[in-house]
Amino acid sequence: MIERIGKKLKNLLLILGVIGLTILSSHLAFARDRDSSQARLEELKAKTGKGWQLKSSGGLVWMDPSDKRYWVSISGVIRIDEALYMIKARDRQGATAATPGFPTGSHIRKAEVDIVGGIGQDWNYTLGLDFILGDSGSRFHFSDSWVAYSGLCDNLEIFIGRHSANWFGLENSTSTSWYPFLERSAMSNAFYPGDGLGLLVDYWGDDFGFTFLALQPDHANRLVVPDNTGRRYGDDKWLGLARLSVAPIHEQGDVWHFGVSGVYRQNTAFLNGIGVNDFTFATRPDSRGRNTAALVALVDTNGRPLQANRAYLFDVEFARQCGPLLIEAEYANAMVGRLGDTQNLGHIRVYGWNILAQYMLTGEIHSYDVRDGNFGGIDVKTPCGAWEVAVRYDYLNLNDKNVRGGTEQDFTVGLNWYVNNNVRLSANYIRAYISPRLDARKRTLDIIGARLQIKFK
């Protein structure tokens, strides 16, 4: 056992060493190639016309010299992950759908390109193309893509298009590019409302931000049932989300943040008079491999998702920033309205919570956005980059009444090295205690995760 762990740690250190050498060589090459990079930029300007600029953050932007209301910017991010699962041999052998194994692996966690532009007075757009590791494997899809208008009144913007429901809670609203861990907590992953097409309204003031979102989720019509004519039915359902965040104090490095959010989510319970079991909450340990399965999931006594027509989710959040120290805490619960044979058993309630602390060892301060009610990036000043440590505890309980979805509690320690404003190296250690769905065999997982992130904006 010790020999096997030692071998895997050796492989992980080798991977991190290769990544470090790559970054070091890029630093050395940057000094040599600065003149040639400028020459390439001038060549680019000559080919594309006046107005093109390569930003210091790595993105590309163009603005019409004669009318600055028309512009376009290209940005993106790539994240490459490695996950090492240290599990007892008995948990690797005899893996089933109810108690799957956890193979070690590496993968491209995310690769995204965003095109953002202005198209006249008060109008702008975003088009995002995303390659992501999802529940059904790697796939391309449109991420946030919308048209926005801000001309109705001050501090109000309206978006129509495809949206993520990242506005449910502080943890979800924080960009993964600056979040101190590889993955969000079990609670946030399980209760994530879903993405889809719809309307978003954003209103903010000096000390608050309010977001309202109404959309039809992508997953609302996954299951369809043919009737006797062979036709398939199933209307898209609706999801409504509202979030209010307040920061009575929000000076640089001195922030008191409070927030509350709620979700109403419709779900298909019957199609053509046939009951549909397709409602669930599910999560994985706080690190993802290429084939990491979900042991904790909301299921009925037969191991199926629930037959439900609606769910209500509620979240409260708190954060305190004192210079380079940032502390966050969050609690969420969900109530699911059941139908079918279990309707007489009443609604079920499940919940989760998390608390985290992160500290910049080199003294940098994470920015705070009052409008979005979340914390953002840092500005790396030194040639050696910026270093950050973080710790988190999170808990999720999906058991209630006759529903045995399981419980999970994770303890995570993180180390982040911001090489510069574009490159970040991260390492996490996770101890996960899992009591799987349907009261299957309990698991204790030790996980080491690593990530290389390159971001240009």
C-alpha positions as CSV (number, residue, x, y, z in Angstrom):
1,M,0.0,0.0,0.0
2,I,2.8,2.5,1.0
3,E,4.8,1.5,-2.1
4,R,1.8,2.2,-4.3
5,I,1.1,5.6,-2.7
6,G,4.8,6.5,-3.0
7,K,4.8,5.6,-6.7
8,K,1.7,7.8,-7.4
9,L,3.1,10.7,-5.4
10,K,6.3,10.4,-7.4
11,N,4.3,10.6,-10.6
12,L,2.4,13.6,-9.4
13,L,5.6,15.4,-8.4
14,L,7.0,14.6,-11.8
15,I,4.0,16.2,-13.5
16,L,4.3,19.3,-11.3
17,G,8.0,19.5,-12.0
18,V,7.3,19.4,-15.8
19,I,4.7,22.2,-15.4
20,G,7.1,24.3,-13.3
21,L,10.0,23.9,-15.9
22,T,7.6,24.9,-18.6
23,I,6.6,28.1,-16.8
24,L,10.2,28.9,-16.0
25,S,11.3,28.4,-19.6
26,S,8.4,30.6,-20.7
27,H,9.6,33.4,-18.4
28,L,13.1,33.2,-19.9
29,A,11.7,33.1,-23.4
30,F,9.5,36.1,-22.7
31,A,12.5,38.4,-22.1
32,R,14.2,37.2,-25.3
33,D,11.1,37.4,-27.5
34,R,9.7,40.7,-26.4
35,D,10.9,42.5,-29.5
36,S,9.7,39.8,-31.8
37,S,6.3,39.8,-30.0
38,Q,6.0,43.5,-30.6
39,A,6.9,42.9,-34.3
40,R,4.1,40.3,-34.5
41,L,1.6,42.7,-33.0
42,E,2.5,45.4,-35.5
43,E,2.1,42.8,-38.2
44,L,-1.3,41.9,-36.8
45,K,-2.4,45.5,-36.8
46,A,-1.3,45.9,-40.4
47,K,-3.4,42.9,-41.4
48,T,-6.5,43.6,-39.4
49,G,-6.7,47.4,-39.6
50,K,-6.3,50.2,-37.1
51,G,-7.6,49.7,-33.6
52,W,-6.3,46.2,-32.7
53,Q,-4.5,46.0,-29.4
54,L,-2.9,43.2,-27.4
55,K,-3.8,43.8,-23.8
56,S,-1.3,43.3,-21.0
57,S,-3.6,40.6,-19.6
58,G,-3.2,38.5,-22.8
59,G,-6.5,39.2,-24.5
60,L,-7.0,40.9,-27.9
61,V,-9.3,43.9,-28.3
62,W,-10.3,46.0,-31.3
63,M,-12.1,49.4,-31.3
64,D,-13.4,51.3,-34.2
65,P,-11.2,54.5,-34.3
66,S,-14.1,56.6,-35.6
67,D,-16.8,55.3,-33.2
68,K,-15.8,53.8,-29.9
69,R,-19.2,52.4,-29.3
70,Y,-18.2,49.5,-31.6
71,W,-15.5,47.2,-30.3
72,V,-14.7,43.5,-29.8
73,S,-12.6,41.6,-27.3
74,I,-11.3,38.0,-27.3
75,S,-10.4,36.2,-24.1
76,G,-10.3,32.7,-22.7
77,V,-9.1,30.2,-20.2
78,I,-7.7,26.6,-20.2
79,R,-7.5,24.3,-17.1
80,I,-5.6,21.0,-17.1
81,D,-6.2,18.8,-14.1
82,E,-4.6,15.7,-12.5
83,A,-6.5,13.8,-9.7
84,L,-4.9,11.1,-7.6
85,Y,-7.2,8.9,-5.6
86,M,-5.8,6.9,-2.7
87,I,-8.3,4.2,-1.9
88,K,-8.3,0.8,-0.3
89,A,-8.1,-2.1,-2.7
90,R,-11.5,-3.4,-1.7
91,D,-13.1,-0.1,-2.8
92,R,-11.4,-0.4,-6.2
93,Q,-12.5,-4.0,-6.7
94,G,-16.1,-5.0,-7.3
95,A,-17.2,-1.4,-8.3
96,T,-20.9,-1.2,-9.2
97,A,-23.2,1.5,-10.3
98,A,-24.3,2.0,-6.7
99,T,-20.7,1.9,-5.3
100,P,-18.4,2.9,-8.2
101,G,-14.6,3.1,-8.1
102,F,-12.5,6.2,-8.4
103,P,-9.8,5.9,-11.1
104,T,-6.9,8.3,-11.0
105,G,-6.6,10.4,-14.2
106,S,-5.8,13.6,-15.9
107,H,-8.0,15.6,-18.2
108,I,-8.7,19.1,-19.7
109,R,-11.2,20.3,-17.1
110,K,-12.2,23.4,-19.2
111,A,-11.1,25.3,-22.3
112,E,-13.2,28.4,-23.1
113,V,-13.1,31.2,-25.6
114,D,-15.2,34.3,-25.1
115,I,-16.0,37.0,-27.6
116,V,-17.4,40.2,-26.1
117,G,-18.3,43.3,-28.0
118,G,-20.1,46.6,-28.3
119,I,-22.7,47.1,-31.0
120,G,-23.8,50.7,-30.6
121,Q,-25.0,53.0,-27.8
122,D,-25.9,50.9,-24.7
123,W,-25.8,47.6,-26.5
124,N,-23.2,44.8,-26.0
125,Y,-23.0,41.0,-26.5
126,T,-21.1,38.0,-25.3
127,L,-20.5,34.7,-27.1
128,G,-18.9,31.9,-25.2
129,L,-17.7,28.5,-26.6
130,D,-16.8,26.0,-23.9
131,F,-15.1,22.6,-23.9
132,I,-15.8,21.1,-20.6
133,L,-15.7,17.8,-18.7
134,G,-19.4,17.2,-17.9
135,D,-21.5,14.4,-16.5
136,S,-21.6,12.6,-19.9
137,G,-18.0,13.2,-20.8
138,S,-16.2,15.9,-22.5
139,R,-18.2,18.1,-24.9
140,F,-18.4,21.5,-26.6
141,H,-21.3,23.8,-25.9
142,F,-22.3,27.4,-25.7
143,S,-21.5,28.9,-22.3
144,D,-22.8,32.4,-21.3
145,S,-24.0,33.9,-24.6
146,W,-26.3,36.9,-24.6
147,V,-27.2,40.4,-25.9
148,A,-27.4,43.1,-23.2
149,Y,-29.0,46.6,-23.0
150,S,-28.1,49.2,-20.4
151,G,-30.0,52.3,-21.7
152,L,-33.2,52.2,-19.6
153,C,-31.8,53.9,-16.5
154,D,-28.6,54.1,-14.5
155,N,-27.3,51.0,-12.8
156,L,-29.7,48.7,-14.6
157,E,-28.7,46.1,-17.3
158,I,-30.9,43.5,-19.1
159,F,-29.5,40.4,-20.7
160,I,-31.3,38.0,-23.1
161,G,-29.7,34.7,-24.1
162,R,-28.1,31.7,-22.5
163,H,-27.2,32.1,-18.8
164,S,-25.6,30.1,-16.1
165,A,-27.3,30.0,-12.7
166,N,-24.1,31.0,-10.9
167,W,-26.0,33.6,-9.0
168,F,-27.3,31.1,-6.4
169,G,-24.9,31.8,-3.5
170,L,-21.6,33.4,-3.0
171,E,-19.5,30.3,-3.9
172,N,-21.2,29.8,-7.2
173,S,-21.0,33.4,-8.2
174,T,-17.2,33.5,-7.6
175,S,-15.2,32.9,-10.8
176,T,-13.4,29.5,-10.9
177,S,-10.4,31.5,-12.1
178,W,-10.0,33.1,-8.7
179,Y,-11.7,30.5,-6.4
180,P,-9.0,29.1,-4.1
181,F,-9.9,25.4,-4.7
182,L,-10.1,23.2,-7.7
183,E,-13.8,22.5,-7.3
184,R,-16.6,24.1,-5.5
185,S,-18.0,22.4,-2.4
186,A,-20.3,19.4,-2.4
187,M,-23.2,21.7,-1.3
188,S,-22.8,24.1,-4.2
189,N,-22.3,21.3,-6.8
190,A,-25.4,19.4,-5.6
191,F,-27.7,22.4,-5.5
192,Y,-26.6,24.2,-8.6
193,P,-29.8,25.2,-10.3
194,G,-28.8,24.7,-14.0
195,D,-28.1,26.7,-17.1
196,G,-30.4,27.6,-19.9
197,L,-32.1,30.3,-22.1
198,G,-33.8,33.2,-20.6
199,L,-33.8,36.7,-19.2
200,L,-31.5,38.2,-16.6
201,V,-31.9,41.6,-14.9
202,D,-29.1,43.2,-13.0
203,Y,-29.6,46.3,-10.7
204,W,-27.0,47.7,-8.3
205,G,-26.3,50.6,-6.0
206,D,-23.4,51.9,-4.0
207,D,-23.7,49.2,-1.4
208,F,-25.8,46.4,-2.9
209,G,-26.4,44.3,-6.0
210,F,-29.6,42.5,-7.1
211,T,-30.0,39.9,-9.8
212,F,-33.1,38.3,-11.1
213,L,-33.0,35.4,-13.6
214,A,-35.8,33.6,-15.4
215,L,-34.7,30.8,-17.7
216,Q,-35.7,27.4,-19.2
217,P,-33.0,25.0,-18.0
218,D,-31.1,22.8,-20.5
219,H,-32.0,19.6,-18.5
220,A,-35.7,20.4,-18.1
221,N,-36.7,18.1,-21.1
222,R,-34.1,15.4,-21.0
223,L,-36.6,12.6,-20.7
224,V,-39.5,12.2,-23.1
225,V,-42.1,9.5,-23.4
226,P,-43.7,8.5,-26.7
227,D,-47.5,8.1,-26.9
228,N,-49.3,5.5,-29.0
229,T,-48.7,7.6,-32.1
230,G,-45.0,7.6,-31.7
231,R,-44.9,11.3,-31.0
232,R,-42.8,12.7,-28.2
233,Y,-43.9,15.4,-25.7
234,G,-42.4,17.4,-23.0
235,D,-42.6,21.2,-22.5
236,D,-39.6,23.1,-21.3
237,K,-40.0,24.1,-17.7
238,W,-39.0,27.3,-15.9
239,L,-36.5,28.3,-13.3
240,G,-36.7,31.5,-11.4
241,L,-33.7,32.9,-9.3
242,A,-33.2,36.0,-7.2
243,R,-30.1,37.1,-5.3
244,L,-29.5,40.2,-3.1
245,S,-26.0,41.0,-1.8
246,V,-25.2,43.8,0.6
247,A,-21.8,45.2,1.6
248,P,-22.2,48.1,4.1
249,I,-18.4,48.3,4.2
250,H,-16.4,47.6,1.1
251,E,-13.1,49.4,1.2
252,Q,-10.0,47.8,-0.4
253,G,-9.1,44.9,2.0
254,D,-11.9,45.7,4.4
255,V,-15.2,44.1,3.3
256,W,-18.3,43.0,5.2
257,H,-20.5,41.0,2.8
258,F,-24.0,39.5,3.4
259,G,-26.3,37.8,0.9
260,V,-29.4,35.8,0.4
261,S,-30.7,34.0,-2.7
262,G,-33.7,31.7,-3.6
263,V,-34.7,29.5,-6.5
264,Y,-38.0,28.1,-7.7
265,R,-37.5,25.3,-10.2
266,Q,-40.3,23.4,-12.1
267,N,-39.8,19.8,-13.1
268,T,-41.6,17.3,-15.4
269,A,-43.4,14.8,-13.2
270,F,-45.8,13.3,-15.9
271,L,-45.5,12.9,-19.7
272,N,-48.6,11.7,-21.5
273,G,-50.0,10.5,-18.2
274,I,-46.9,8.4,-17.4
275,G,-44.9,9.2,-14.3
276,V,-41.3,10.4,-14.8
277,N,-38.6,9.8,-12.3
278,D,-35.9,12.3,-13.3
279,F,-35.3,14.7,-10.4
280,T,-32.2,14.5,-8.4
281,F,-29.4,16.3,-6.6
282,A,-25.9,14.7,-7.0
283,T,-22.3,15.6,-6.2
284,R,-18.8,14.2,-6.3
285,P,-15.8,14.5,-4.0
286,D,-14.1,17.9,-4.1
287,S,-11.8,16.9,-7.0
288,R,-12.7,15.6,-10.4
289,G,-10.9,12.9,-12.5
290,R,-11.9,11.9,-15.9
291,N,-14.3,9.2,-14.6
292,T,-15.1,10.4,-11.1
293,A,-18.6,9.1,-10.2
294,A,-21.2,10.5,-7.9
295,L,-21.7,8.4,-4.8
296,V,-24.1,10.9,-3.1
297,A,-27.3,11.4,-5.1
298,L,-31.0,12.0,-4.3
299,V,-32.8,8.8,-5.1
300,D,-35.9,6.8,-4.0
301,T,-35.8,3.4,-2.3
302,N,-35.4,1.7,-5.7
303,G,-32.3,3.8,-6.6
304,R,-34.2,5.9,-9.1
305,P,-34.3,9.8,-9.2
306,L,-37.5,11.2,-7.7
307,Q,-40.8,11.9,-9.3
308,A,-41.2,15.6,-8.5
309,N,-42.9,18.6,-10.0
310,R,-41.0,21.4,-8.3
311,A,-38.3,22.4,-5.9
312,Y,-37.4,25.4,-3.8
313,L,-33.9,26.3,-2.9
314,F,-32.7,28.9,-0.3
315,D,-29.2,30.1,0.5
316,V,-27.6,32.6,3.0
317,E,-24.0,33.8,2.7
318,F,-21.5,35.8,4.7
319,A,-17.9,37.0,4.0
320,R,-15.4,39.1,5.8
321,Q,-12.2,40.4,4.3
322,C,-9.4,41.7,6.4
323,G,-6.5,42.6,4.2
324,P,-5.0,39.4,2.7
325,L,-7.4,37.2,4.8
326,L,-10.8,36.3,3.5
327,I,-13.4,34.2,5.4
328,E,-16.6,32.9,3.8
329,A,-19.5,30.8,5.2
330,E,-22.7,29.6,3.4
331,Y,-25.7,27.5,4.2
332,A,-28.3,26.2,1.7
333,N,-31.3,23.9,1.8
334,A,-33.8,22.5,-0.7
335,M,-37.4,21.4,-0.5
336,V,-38.7,19.0,-3.1
337,G,-42.4,18.4,-3.9
338,R,-42.9,14.7,-4.6
339,L,-45.7,13.1,-6.6
340,G,-46.7,9.6,-7.5
341,D,-46.6,6.8,-4.9
342,T,-44.5,8.9,-2.5
343,Q,-46.8,11.9,-2.6
344,N,-48.5,11.0,0.7
345,L,-45.1,11.0,2.4
346,G,-44.8,14.7,1.9
347,H,-42.0,17.1,0.8
348,I,-38.5,16.3,1.6
349,R,-35.9,18.7,2.9
350,V,-32.1,18.4,2.3
351,Y,-29.3,20.8,3.2
352,G,-25.6,21.6,3.2
353,W,-23.1,24.1,4.4
354,N,-19.5,25.1,4.1
355,I,-16.9,27.4,5.6
356,L,-13.6,28.5,4.1
357,A,-10.6,30.7,4.8
358,Q,-8.0,31.9,2.4
359,Y,-4.8,33.9,3.0
360,M,-2.4,35.6,0.6
361,L,1.1,34.9,2.0
362,T,2.6,37.6,-0.2
363,G,0.1,40.3,0.9
364,E,-2.0,40.8,-2.2
365,I,-5.7,41.6,-1.7
366,H,-8.6,40.0,-3.7
367,S,-10.8,42.6,-5.3
368,Y,-14.5,42.9,-4.4
369,D,-17.3,43.7,-6.9
370,V,-20.3,45.4,-5.2
371,R,-22.5,44.9,-8.3
372,D,-21.9,41.1,-8.6
373,G,-21.5,40.6,-4.8
374,N,-18.3,38.5,-5.1
375,F,-14.6,38.5,-4.8
376,G,-12.3,38.5,-7.8
377,G,-8.7,38.4,-8.7
378,I,-5.4,39.8,-7.5
379,D,-2.7,41.9,-9.1
380,V,0.6,40.1,-9.1
381,K,3.4,42.6,-8.5
382,T,6.6,40.6,-7.9
383,P,8.7,38.6,-10.3
384,C,8.3,35.5,-8.0
385,G,4.5,35.7,-8.2
386,A,1.9,35.5,-5.4
387,W,1.3,32.6,-3.0
388,E,-2.0,31.7,-1.3
389,V,-3.1,29.1,1.2
390,A,-6.7,28.1,1.8
391,V,-8.7,25.6,3.9
392,R,-12.4,24.5,3.6
393,Y,-14.8,22.3,5.4
394,D,-18.1,21.4,3.7
395,Y,-21.0,19.1,4.5
396,L,-24.0,17.8,2.5
397,N,-27.0,15.7,3.7
398,L,-29.4,14.2,1.1
399,N,-31.2,12.0,3.6
400,D,-34.8,12.7,4.7
401,K,-37.8,10.5,5.5
402,N,-37.6,7.4,3.2
403,V,-35.1,9.1,0.8
404,R,-31.5,7.8,1.3
405,G,-29.4,10.0,-0.9
406,G,-26.4,9.8,1.4
407,T,-24.1,12.3,3.1
408,E,-20.7,13.7,2.4
409,Q,-18.2,15.8,4.3
410,D,-15.0,17.0,2.9
411,F,-11.9,18.7,4.4
412,T,-9.8,20.5,1.8
413,V,-6.4,22.2,2.0
414,G,-5.2,24.3,-1.0
415,L,-2.0,26.0,-2.1
416,N,-2.0,28.4,-5.1
417,W,0.9,30.0,-6.9
418,Y,-0.1,32.9,-9.2
419,V,3.0,33.0,-11.4
420,N,1.6,36.2,-13.0
421,N,-1.8,37.6,-13.7
422,N,-2.3,34.9,-16.4
423,V,-0.8,31.7,-15.1
424,R,-1.8,29.8,-11.9
425,L,-0.6,26.5,-10.4
426,S,-2.9,24.9,-7.8
427,A,-2.6,21.8,-5.5
428,N,-5.3,20.5,-3.2
429,Y,-5.4,17.7,-0.6
430,I,-8.9,16.4,0.1
431,R,-10.1,14.0,2.9
432,A,-13.6,12.9,1.9
433,Y,-16.0,11.0,4.2
434,I,-18.8,9.6,2.2
435,S,-21.9,7.6,3.2
436,P,-23.3,6.8,-0.2
437,R,-26.9,6.6,-1.4
438,L,-29.1,3.7,-0.3
439,D,-26.9,3.2,2.7
440,A,-24.1,1.5,0.7
441,R,-20.7,0.9,2.1
442,K,-19.1,4.0,3.6
443,R,-15.9,5.4,1.9
444,T,-13.0,7.4,3.1
445,L,-11.0,9.0,0.3
446,D,-7.7,10.7,0.3
447,I,-7.3,12.8,-2.9
448,I,-4.5,14.9,-4.3
449,G,-5.5,17.3,-7.1
450,A,-3.3,19.6,-9.2
451,R,-4.2,22.2,-11.9
452,L,-2.4,24.3,-14.4
453,Q,-4.6,27.3,-15.4
454,I,-3.8,29.8,-18.2
455,K,-6.1,32.7,-18.5
456,F,-6.1,35.6,-21.1
457,K,-8.5,38.4,-21.0
